[in-house]
Amino acid sequence: MAGTTPDVGVIIAAYNAERTIERAVRSALAEPETCEVILVVDGATDGTAERARAADDGTGRLQVVELARSGGPAAARNVALAASRAPWICPLDADDYFLAGRLARLRGEVGYCDFVADDLLRAVEGRLNAPPHAMIGDRMNLPACLSFETFVRGNISRANLPRAELGFLKPLMRRAFLEANRLRYDETLRLGEDFALYARALALGARFKILPPCGYVAVERGDSISSRHGAAELRALERANRDIETLKLTPEELAALREHRAHVSAKAVLREFLDAKRAGGLLGAAAVLARAPQAAPYVVTTVATDVLRRWSTHDNAAGSGAAAA
């Protein structure tokens, strides 16, 4: 890629991200393949916009768009897509950042593909000097080309395993494919908007490759927006899943999508169960399960696993305290 014209537009949706946005913007501008960085400040009430402008390198590639009201990450990304003119689009979360050379590695693997992503490197805010861990790791043989069925089933979280949903990926996306298929982020979603876009793209014939880690660092923060999603957001994702079912799918693809929808529905019931328990005790929680008996095994197993984990943590802490005494 040396000597070629920069052709990647990095799009960032940010809401109250003043603590991390400079890092994200600087990492995007540092990539020689970046021809533009379009940051949409989604109704933030802090200094996100000011901190982003502080990261500007003076090349004229940074554009900051401020929205008066928050419409959610999907709406903000659609604003960025509309403002972008780059042949390749690359989303970047406001908490995250690129390591040097990431875009060059992805761009060099594009070939015939419409989407090219790399395994995420997970890190924890405050401990960024510690070695990051790959999200997918040994769960898939990479590089690999994704099918619709593999992608959808790759977004079903598994018990006793760290979350590794493929919808977390942040690929290079060919603008021509997005425009030809009128693909945009689903603005009814505040959770799973990436999953819905990628699933639709694959259903419409997108060629999607995943590589080993190239340098996308996904930073985990306890106060991130994604950690505060509830039943309403899960139900919206369930409805979006039903909409994807209307596309032309094979029986195997449809079965995978329905398996994913059942999983999302069970997670929504779990959230409703926990909310009802907090509000009205076990009687209200039991009423939630009575309305959705198909989700009962998932809810009971998840709650029991969490209780056992808490007991184990308490016992280990007590044992450590006794040993220290």
C-alpha positions as a Markdown table, in Angstrom:
| # | Residue | x | y | z |
|---|---|---|---|---|
| 1 | Met | 0.0 | 0.0 | 0.0 |
| 2 | Ala | 3.0 | 2.3 | 0.1 |
| 3 | Gly | 2.6 | 5.3 | -2.1 |
| 4 | Thr | -1.1 | 4.8 | -2.8 |
| 5 | Thr | -3.8 | 7.4 | -2.2 |
| 6 | Pro | -5.5 | 7.2 | 1.2 |
| 7 | Asp | -9.0 | 5.9 | 0.8 |
| 8 | Val | -10.4 | 4.9 | 4.2 |
| 9 | Gly | -12.9 | 7.0 | 6.0 |
| 10 | Val | -13.0 | 6.3 | 9.8 |
| 11 | Ile | -16.4 | 7.0 | 11.3 |
| 12 | Ile | -16.9 | 7.5 | 15.1 |
| 13 | Ala | -20.1 | 8.0 | 17.0 |
| 14 | Ala | -19.4 | 9.5 | 20.4 |
| 15 | Tyr | -21.6 | 10.2 | 23.4 |
| 16 | Asn | -20.0 | 11.8 | 26.5 |
| 17 | Ala | -16.6 | 10.3 | 25.6 |
| 18 | Glu | -14.4 | 13.2 | 26.6 |
| 19 | Arg | -12.0 | 10.8 | 28.5 |
| 20 | Thr | -11.2 | 8.6 | 25.5 |
| 21 | Ile | -12.1 | 10.5 | 22.3 |
| 22 | Glu | -8.7 | 12.1 | 21.9 |
| 23 | Arg | -7.0 | 8.7 | 21.9 |
| 24 | Ala | -9.4 | 7.3 | 19.3 |
| 25 | Val | -9.1 | 10.3 | 17.0 |
| 26 | Arg | -5.3 | 10.4 | 17.2 |
| 27 | Ser | -5.0 | 6.7 | 16.4 |
| 28 | Ala | -7.2 | 7.1 | 13.3 |
| 29 | Leu | -5.4 | 10.2 | 12.0 |
| 30 | Ala | -2.1 | 8.4 | 12.5 |
| 31 | Glu | -2.9 | 5.8 | 9.9 |
| 32 | Pro | -1.6 | 6.8 | 6.4 |
| 33 | Glu | -4.6 | 5.1 | 4.8 |
| 34 | Thr | -7.0 | 7.4 | 6.5 |
| 35 | Cys | -8.4 | 10.1 | 4.1 |
| 36 | Glu | -11.0 | 11.4 | 6.6 |
| 37 | Val | -12.2 | 11.0 | 10.1 |
| 38 | Ile | -15.8 | 11.9 | 10.7 |
| 39 | Leu | -16.8 | 12.2 | 14.3 |
| 40 | Val | -20.5 | 12.6 | 15.1 |
| 41 | Val | -21.0 | 13.8 | 18.7 |
| 42 | Asp | -24.3 | 12.3 | 19.6 |
| 43 | Gly | -25.9 | 14.9 | 21.8 |
| 44 | Ala | -23.1 | 14.8 | 24.3 |
| 45 | Thr | -23.3 | 16.9 | 27.5 |
| 46 | Asp | -19.6 | 16.9 | 28.2 |
| 47 | Gly | -16.5 | 18.1 | 26.4 |
| 48 | Thr | -16.4 | 15.4 | 23.8 |
| 49 | Ala | -16.3 | 17.8 | 20.8 |
| 50 | Glu | -13.6 | 20.0 | 22.3 |
| 51 | Arg | -11.4 | 17.1 | 23.2 |
| 52 | Ala | -11.8 | 15.6 | 19.7 |
| 53 | Arg | -10.8 | 18.9 | 18.1 |
| 54 | Ala | -7.8 | 19.0 | 20.4 |
| 55 | Ala | -6.6 | 15.8 | 18.7 |
| 56 | Asp | -6.7 | 17.4 | 15.2 |
| 57 | Asp | -3.4 | 17.1 | 13.4 |
| 58 | Gly | -4.0 | 20.0 | 11.1 |
| 59 | Thr | -4.3 | 18.0 | 7.9 |
| 60 | Gly | -7.9 | 18.9 | 7.3 |
| 61 | Arg | -9.0 | 15.2 | 7.6 |
| 62 | Leu | -11.0 | 15.6 | 10.8 |
| 63 | Gln | -14.7 | 16.6 | 10.6 |
| 64 | Val | -16.7 | 17.0 | 13.8 |
| 65 | Val | -20.5 | 17.0 | 13.5 |
| 66 | Glu | -22.4 | 17.9 | 16.7 |
| 67 | Leu | -26.0 | 16.7 | 17.1 |
| 68 | Ala | -28.3 | 18.6 | 19.4 |
| 69 | Arg | -30.0 | 15.4 | 20.6 |
| 70 | Ser | -28.8 | 11.9 | 21.1 |
| 71 | Gly | -30.3 | 9.5 | 18.5 |
| 72 | Gly | -28.1 | 6.6 | 19.5 |
| 73 | Pro | -25.0 | 5.1 | 17.8 |
| 74 | Ala | -26.8 | 3.8 | 14.7 |
| 75 | Ala | -28.3 | 7.2 | 13.9 |
| 76 | Ala | -24.9 | 8.9 | 14.5 |
| 77 | Arg | -23.1 | 6.5 | 12.3 |
| 78 | Asn | -25.6 | 7.1 | 9.5 |
| 79 | Val | -24.9 | 10.8 | 9.8 |
| 80 | Ala | -21.2 | 10.0 | 9.4 |
| 81 | Leu | -21.9 | 7.7 | 6.4 |
| 82 | Ala | -23.8 | 10.4 | 4.7 |
| 83 | Ala | -21.0 | 12.9 | 5.3 |
| 84 | Ser | -18.3 | 10.5 | 4.2 |
| 85 | Arg | -17.0 | 10.2 | 0.6 |
| 86 | Ala | -14.3 | 7.5 | 1.1 |
| 87 | Pro | -14.4 | 4.3 | -0.9 |
| 88 | Trp | -13.8 | 2.3 | 2.2 |
| 89 | Ile | -15.5 | 2.9 | 5.6 |
| 90 | Cys | -14.2 | 1.8 | 8.9 |
| 91 | Pro | -16.1 | 2.2 | 12.2 |
| 92 | Leu | -14.3 | 3.0 | 15.4 |
| 93 | Asp | -15.9 | 3.2 | 18.8 |
| 94 | Ala | -15.1 | 6.2 | 20.9 |
| 95 | Asp | -13.6 | 4.1 | 23.7 |
| 96 | Asp | -11.3 | 2.2 | 21.4 |
| 97 | Tyr | -8.3 | 2.9 | 19.2 |
| 98 | Phe | -6.1 | 1.5 | 16.4 |
| 99 | Leu | -2.5 | 0.3 | 16.8 |
| 100 | Ala | -0.2 | 1.6 | 14.2 |
| 101 | Gly | -0.4 | -0.3 | 10.9 |
| 102 | Arg | -3.9 | -1.7 | 11.3 |
| 103 | Leu | -5.5 | -0.1 | 8.3 |
| 104 | Ala | -2.6 | -1.0 | 6.0 |
| 105 | Arg | -2.9 | -4.7 | 7.0 |
| 106 | Leu | -6.6 | -4.7 | 6.4 |
| 107 | Arg | -6.4 | -2.7 | 3.2 |
| 108 | Gly | -3.8 | -5.1 | 1.8 |
| 109 | Glu | -6.1 | -8.1 | 2.3 |
| 110 | Val | -9.2 | -6.6 | 0.6 |
| 111 | Gly | -8.9 | -8.3 | -2.7 |
| 112 | Tyr | -12.4 | -9.2 | -3.9 |
| 113 | Cys | -14.0 | -8.8 | -0.4 |
| 114 | Asp | -16.7 | -6.3 | 0.5 |
| 115 | Phe | -15.9 | -6.5 | 4.3 |
| 116 | Val | -12.6 | -7.2 | 5.9 |
| 117 | Ala | -12.3 | -7.4 | 9.7 |
| 118 | Asp | -9.7 | -8.5 | 12.2 |
| 119 | Asp | -10.0 | -10.2 | 15.5 |
| 120 | Leu | -10.3 | -7.6 | 18.2 |
| 121 | Leu | -7.7 | -7.2 | 20.9 |
| 122 | Arg | -9.4 | -6.7 | 24.3 |
| 123 | Ala | -8.0 | -4.5 | 26.9 |
| 124 | Val | -9.2 | -3.0 | 30.2 |
| 125 | Glu | -9.2 | 0.8 | 30.8 |
| 126 | Gly | -6.6 | 1.6 | 33.4 |
| 127 | Arg | -4.5 | -1.5 | 32.5 |
| 128 | Leu | -3.7 | -0.7 | 28.9 |
| 129 | Asn | 0.0 | -1.7 | 29.4 |
| 130 | Ala | -1.1 | -5.3 | 30.1 |
| 131 | Pro | -1.0 | -7.7 | 27.1 |
| 132 | Pro | -4.4 | -7.6 | 25.3 |
| 133 | His | -6.4 | -10.7 | 24.7 |
| 134 | Ala | -7.8 | -11.7 | 21.3 |
| 135 | Met | -11.6 | -11.9 | 21.3 |
| 136 | Ile | -12.0 | -14.9 | 18.9 |
| 137 | Gly | -8.6 | -16.4 | 19.6 |
| 138 | Asp | -8.6 | -20.2 | 19.0 |
| 139 | Arg | -12.3 | -20.4 | 18.5 |
| 140 | Met | -11.9 | -20.0 | 14.7 |
| 141 | Asn | -9.1 | -20.8 | 12.3 |
| 142 | Leu | -8.2 | -17.4 | 10.9 |
| 143 | Pro | -8.1 | -16.0 | 8.3 |
| 144 | Ala | -11.6 | -17.2 | 7.3 |
| 145 | Cys | -14.4 | -16.2 | 5.1 |
| 146 | Leu | -17.7 | -15.8 | 6.8 |
| 147 | Ser | -21.0 | -17.3 | 5.7 |
| 148 | Phe | -24.3 | -15.9 | 6.9 |
| 149 | Glu | -24.9 | -19.0 | 9.0 |
| 150 | Thr | -21.5 | -18.9 | 10.6 |
| 151 | Phe | -21.8 | -15.2 | 11.4 |
| 152 | Val | -25.2 | -15.4 | 12.9 |
| 153 | Arg | -24.3 | -18.4 | 15.1 |
| 154 | Gly | -21.1 | -16.6 | 16.0 |
| 155 | Asn | -23.3 | -14.0 | 17.8 |
| 156 | Ile | -24.8 | -16.5 | 20.3 |
| 157 | Ser | -22.9 | -16.2 | 23.6 |
| 158 | Arg | -21.9 | -19.4 | 25.3 |
| 159 | Ala | -22.1 | -20.3 | 29.0 |
| 160 | Asn | -18.8 | -20.1 | 30.9 |
| 161 | Leu | -17.0 | -18.5 | 27.9 |
| 162 | Pro | -16.0 | -14.8 | 27.5 |
| 163 | Arg | -18.2 | -12.9 | 25.1 |
| 164 | Ala | -16.9 | -13.3 | 21.5 |
| 165 | Glu | -19.8 | -12.2 | 19.3 |
| 166 | Leu | -18.8 | -11.5 | 15.7 |
| 167 | Gly | -21.0 | -8.5 | 15.7 |
| 168 | Phe | -18.4 | -6.7 | 17.8 |
| 169 | Leu | -16.0 | -6.7 | 14.8 |
| 170 | Lys | -15.2 | -3.3 | 13.2 |
| 171 | Pro | -14.4 | -4.1 | 9.5 |
| 172 | Leu | -13.4 | -2.1 | 6.5 |
| 173 | Met | -16.6 | -1.9 | 4.4 |
| 174 | Arg | -16.8 | -1.2 | 0.7 |
| 175 | Arg | -18.9 | 1.9 | 0.1 |
| 176 | Ala | -20.0 | 0.7 | -3.3 |
| 177 | Phe | -21.6 | -2.4 | -1.8 |
| 178 | Leu | -23.3 | -0.5 | 0.9 |
| 179 | Glu | -24.7 | 2.0 | -1.6 |
| 180 | Ala | -25.7 | -0.6 | -4.2 |
| 181 | Asn | -27.7 | -2.4 | -1.5 |
| 182 | Arg | -29.0 | 0.7 | 0.3 |
| 183 | Leu | -27.5 | -0.5 | 3.6 |
| 184 | Arg | -27.5 | 1.7 | 6.6 |
| 185 | Tyr | -27.4 | 1.1 | 10.3 |
| 186 | Asp | -30.9 | 0.3 | 11.8 |
| 187 | Glu | -31.7 | 3.4 | 13.9 |
| 188 | Thr | -34.3 | 1.6 | 15.9 |
| 189 | Leu | -31.4 | -0.2 | 17.6 |
| 190 | Arg | -29.2 | 0.9 | 20.4 |
| 191 | Leu | -27.8 | -2.6 | 20.8 |
| 192 | Gly | -26.7 | -4.9 | 18.0 |
| 193 | Glu | -26.7 | -2.3 | 15.2 |
| 194 | Asp | -23.5 | -3.8 | 13.9 |
| 195 | Phe | -24.9 | -7.3 | 13.9 |
| 196 | Ala | -27.9 | -6.2 | 12.0 |
| 197 | Leu | -25.9 | -4.4 | 9.3 |
| 198 | Tyr | -23.4 | -7.3 | 8.8 |
| 199 | Ala | -26.2 | -9.9 | 8.8 |
| 200 | Arg | -28.1 | -8.0 | 6.1 |
| 201 | Ala | -24.9 | -7.5 | 4.1 |
| 202 | Leu | -24.1 | -11.3 | 4.2 |
| 203 | Ala | -27.7 | -12.2 | 3.3 |
| 204 | Leu | -27.3 | -9.9 | 0.3 |
| 205 | Gly | -24.1 | -11.6 | -0.9 |
| 206 | Ala | -21.3 | -9.7 | 0.8 |
| 207 | Arg | -18.0 | -11.4 | 0.8 |
| 208 | Phe | -16.7 | -11.0 | 4.4 |
| 209 | Lys | -13.2 | -12.0 | 5.5 |
| 210 | Ile | -11.8 | -12.2 | 9.1 |
| 211 | Leu | -8.1 | -11.9 | 9.8 |
| 212 | Pro | -6.0 | -12.5 | 12.9 |
| 213 | Pro | -5.5 | -9.4 | 15.0 |
| 214 | Cys | -4.2 | -6.4 | 13.1 |
| 215 | Gly | -4.5 | -3.8 | 15.8 |
| 216 | Tyr | -8.0 | -2.9 | 16.8 |
| 217 | Val | -8.0 | -2.4 | 20.6 |
| 218 | Ala | -11.4 | -2.7 | 22.2 |
| 219 | Val | -11.3 | -1.1 | 25.6 |
| 220 | Glu | -13.6 | -2.4 | 28.3 |
| 221 | Arg | -15.0 | 0.2 | 30.7 |
| 222 | Gly | -17.4 | -0.5 | 33.5 |
| 223 | Asp | -19.4 | 2.7 | 32.8 |
| 224 | Ser | -19.7 | 2.2 | 29.0 |
| 225 | Ile | -23.1 | 2.6 | 27.4 |
| 226 | Ser | -23.1 | -1.0 | 26.2 |
| 227 | Ser | -22.9 | -2.2 | 29.8 |
| 228 | Arg | -26.3 | -0.5 | 30.6 |
| 229 | His | -28.6 | -2.1 | 28.0 |
| 230 | Gly | -31.9 | -3.5 | 29.2 |
| 231 | Ala | -34.9 | -5.4 | 28.0 |
| 232 | Ala | -36.2 | -2.7 | 25.7 |
| 233 | Glu | -32.9 | -2.7 | 23.7 |
| 234 | Leu | -33.0 | -6.5 | 23.5 |
| 235 | Arg | -36.6 | -6.6 | 22.3 |
| 236 | Ala | -35.7 | -4.1 | 19.6 |
| 237 | Leu | -32.9 | -6.4 | 18.4 |
| 238 | Glu | -35.4 | -9.3 | 18.4 |
| 239 | Arg | -37.7 | -7.2 | 16.1 |
| 240 | Ala | -34.8 | -6.4 | 13.8 |
| 241 | Asn | -34.0 | -10.1 | 13.7 |
| 242 | Arg | -37.5 | -10.8 | 12.5 |
| 243 | Asp | -37.0 | -8.2 | 9.7 |
| 244 | Ile | -33.9 | -9.9 | 8.5 |
| 245 | Glu | -35.9 | -13.1 | 8.2 |
| 246 | Thr | -37.9 | -11.5 | 5.3 |
| 247 | Leu | -34.7 | -11.5 | 3.2 |
| 248 | Lys | -34.1 | -14.4 | 0.8 |
| 249 | Leu | -32.5 | -17.0 | 3.0 |
| 250 | Thr | -31.8 | -20.7 | 2.7 |
| 251 | Pro | -33.5 | -23.1 | 5.2 |
| 252 | Glu | -30.1 | -23.4 | 7.0 |
| 253 | Glu | -29.7 | -19.7 | 7.2 |
| 254 | Leu | -33.2 | -19.2 | 8.5 |
| 255 | Ala | -32.7 | -21.8 | 11.2 |
| 256 | Ala | -29.5 | -20.0 | 12.3 |
| 257 | Leu | -31.3 | -16.7 | 12.5 |
| 258 | Arg | -34.2 | -18.1 | 14.5 |
| 259 | Glu | -31.7 | -19.7 | 16.9 |
| 260 | His | -30.2 | -16.3 | 17.4 |
| 261 | Arg | -33.6 | -14.7 | 17.8 |
| 262 | Ala | -34.5 | -17.2 | 20.5 |
| 263 | His | -31.2 | -16.5 | 22.3 |
| 264 | Val | -31.9 | -12.7 | 22.2 |
| 265 | Ser | -35.4 | -13.3 | 23.4 |
| 266 | Ala | -34.2 | -15.4 | 26.3 |
| 267 | Lys | -31.7 | -12.6 | 27.3 |
| 268 | Ala | -34.6 | -10.1 | 27.2 |
| 269 | Val | -36.7 | -12.4 | 29.5 |
| 270 | Leu | -33.7 | -12.7 | 31.9 |
| 271 | Arg | -33.5 | -8.9 | 32.1 |
| 272 | Glu | -37.3 | -8.6 | 32.6 |
| 273 | Phe | -37.0 | -11.3 | 35.3 |
| 274 | Leu | -34.3 | -9.4 | 37.2 |
| 275 | Asp | -36.1 | -6.1 | 36.8 |
| 276 | Ala | -39.3 | -7.7 | 38.1 |
| 277 | Lys | -37.5 | -9.3 | 41.1 |
| 278 | Arg | -36.0 | -6.0 | 42.1 |
| 279 | Ala | -39.3 | -4.2 | 41.8 |
| 280 | Gly | -41.7 | -6.8 | 43.3 |
| 281 | Gly | -39.8 | -9.7 | 44.6 |
| 282 | Leu | -39.9 | -13.4 | 43.5 |
| 283 | Leu | -43.7 | -13.3 | 42.8 |
| 284 | Gly | -43.3 | -10.7 | 40.1 |
| 285 | Ala | -40.2 | -12.5 | 38.7 |
| 286 | Ala | -42.1 | -15.8 | 38.6 |
| 287 | Ala | -44.9 | -14.1 | 36.6 |
| 288 | Val | -42.3 | -13.1 | 34.0 |
| 289 | Leu | -41.3 | -16.8 | 33.5 |
| 290 | Ala | -44.9 | -17.9 | 33.4 |
| 291 | Arg | -45.4 | -15.7 | 30.4 |
| 292 | Ala | -42.2 | -17.0 | 28.7 |
| 293 | Pro | -41.7 | -20.6 | 29.8 |
| 294 | Gln | -39.4 | -21.3 | 26.8 |
| 295 | Ala | -36.8 | -19.0 | 28.3 |
| 296 | Ala | -37.0 | -20.6 | 31.8 |
| 297 | Pro | -34.0 | -23.0 | 31.4 |
| 298 | Tyr | -31.8 | -20.1 | 30.2 |
| 299 | Val | -32.9 | -17.8 | 33.0 |
| 300 | Val | -32.6 | -20.4 | 35.8 |
| 301 | Thr | -29.2 | -21.6 | 34.6 |
| 302 | Thr | -27.8 | -18.1 | 34.2 |
| 303 | Val | -29.1 | -16.9 | 37.6 |
| 304 | Ala | -27.8 | -20.1 | 39.3 |
| 305 | Thr | -24.4 | -19.8 | 37.7 |
| 306 | Asp | -24.2 | -16.1 | 38.8 |
| 307 | Val | -25.2 | -17.1 | 42.4 |
| 308 | Leu | -22.6 | -19.9 | 42.5 |
| 309 | Arg | -19.9 | -17.5 | 41.1 |
| 310 | Arg | -20.7 | -14.9 | 43.8 |
| 311 | Trp | -20.6 | -17.6 | 46.6 |
| 312 | Ser | -17.3 | -18.8 | 45.3 |
| 313 | Thr | -15.8 | -15.3 | 45.2 |
| 314 | His | -17.1 | -14.7 | 48.7 |
| 315 | Asp | -15.7 | -17.9 | 50.0 |
| 316 | Asn | -12.3 | -17.3 | 48.4 |
| 317 | Ala | -12.2 | -13.8 | 49.8 |
| 318 | Ala | -13.1 | -15.1 | 53.2 |
| 319 | Gly | -10.4 | -17.8 | 53.0 |
| 320 | Ser | -7.8 | -15.3 | 52.0 |
| 321 | Gly | -8.8 | -13.0 | 54.9 |
| 322 | Ala | -8.5 | -15.9 | 57.4 |
| 323 | Ala | -5.1 | -16.9 | 56.0 |
| 324 | Ala | -3.9 | -13.3 | 56.3 |
| 325 | Ala | -5.1 | -13.1 | 59.9 |
